[in-house]
Amino acid sequence: MTTVITGGEAVADVAGAGAAAGAAVPSAAPATAAAPAAPATAAAPLTYRRSGLAWALLSGVFWGADGVILGVALAMTPFVGAAALVAPLAAAALHDGLATGWMVAFNAATGRLGRLSRSLASRQGLILCVAAVIGGPIAMSGYLFGIRYAGAAYALALSATYPAVGAVLSRVFLREQVSRRGWLGIAVTVTGAIIATYTPPDGDLPHFYLGIALAAVATLGWGVEGVLAIHAMKAVEPVVAGTLRMATSVAVYVVVVLPLVGGLPVLASALGSTSLWVVLGAAAAGAASYLTYYAANHLAGASRAMPLNSLYAVWAIVFSMVLTGLHPTPQLVSGVLVTFTGALLVVSGAPRSGDDFAEDEAIFPPAAR
């Protein structure tokens, strides 16, 4: 699987929606009418939690497709002739820019376009921008430089632990409840990802520990992004939140990151090349992944959504076999199977009672459900 761009992120990405109740009970209704509604209210969290798990699984499917398609684009002009670090950063900027276009179009089609500016001007909108910078350019740059200085084996293996980081942070800062089986599932998922991505490093690595530190920055960044996004989505719809995240990311790439690494000429060349259309396809999958990923985090919590999203490795193998003729190694298959087992434990370990995230929104507005 080509994970140079999607690597952790996986980081990636999920949606949100219109008003919660289509036909609310009038406020003037008699007090006695409230009693029959109690059973439905008590059953609601389970339904919403399960829908969040479904969105998390779907986000992994889209992210797996995104990575494979983007890997095809990286083998095309102008990326194939660019410097090792410049090419993926330029491709990431182009990818996020096109994904932003897809997401803005979706916001327009669902009547949310006016909410983007209002949300951006709010405190929660600013938190989303911070999450975008941490989980986008900072984490991705750390990931790429980690590969350069510590080698892909260690950088990939370390970045694969981001679901565990997200689970710990969500437990501390968001007070998410995770069962023992859920923690076991997270540990198994991370172990499987490490097995699938680890290969013995080659050559001399004089800046090895610097590379490990930078890869750790990426891992922490992807975990922090999810927690900050969940906090912000208490007031901002997941669809709007995902769009603001992607737009902020591309702005930082273009204004700060690419000028520092000399990547603007590569980005400009890509706009007029055939690879643009391939990246456009990857961006469509990436936009869908982020919309569903943010919705999953909102509905199910980071400790459940992140491990399920990490199943993108499974789908990446499937798409790679179809699109690139990949012949997976036994190590890769074994790691993916372990990851899948961990994800099943996460799902089965989700608590089935108590408070959960309210489904104030969904990806589609009430009229479209």
Helices and strands as residue ranges (DSSP letters): G 31-37, H 38-74, G 79-81, H 86-109, H 113-120, H 123-133, I 134-138, H 139-150, H 152-159, H 162-173, H 180-197, H 208-232, H 238-252, I 253-257, H 258-261, H 264-270, H 275-300, H 302-309, H 312-323, H 330-348, G 366-368
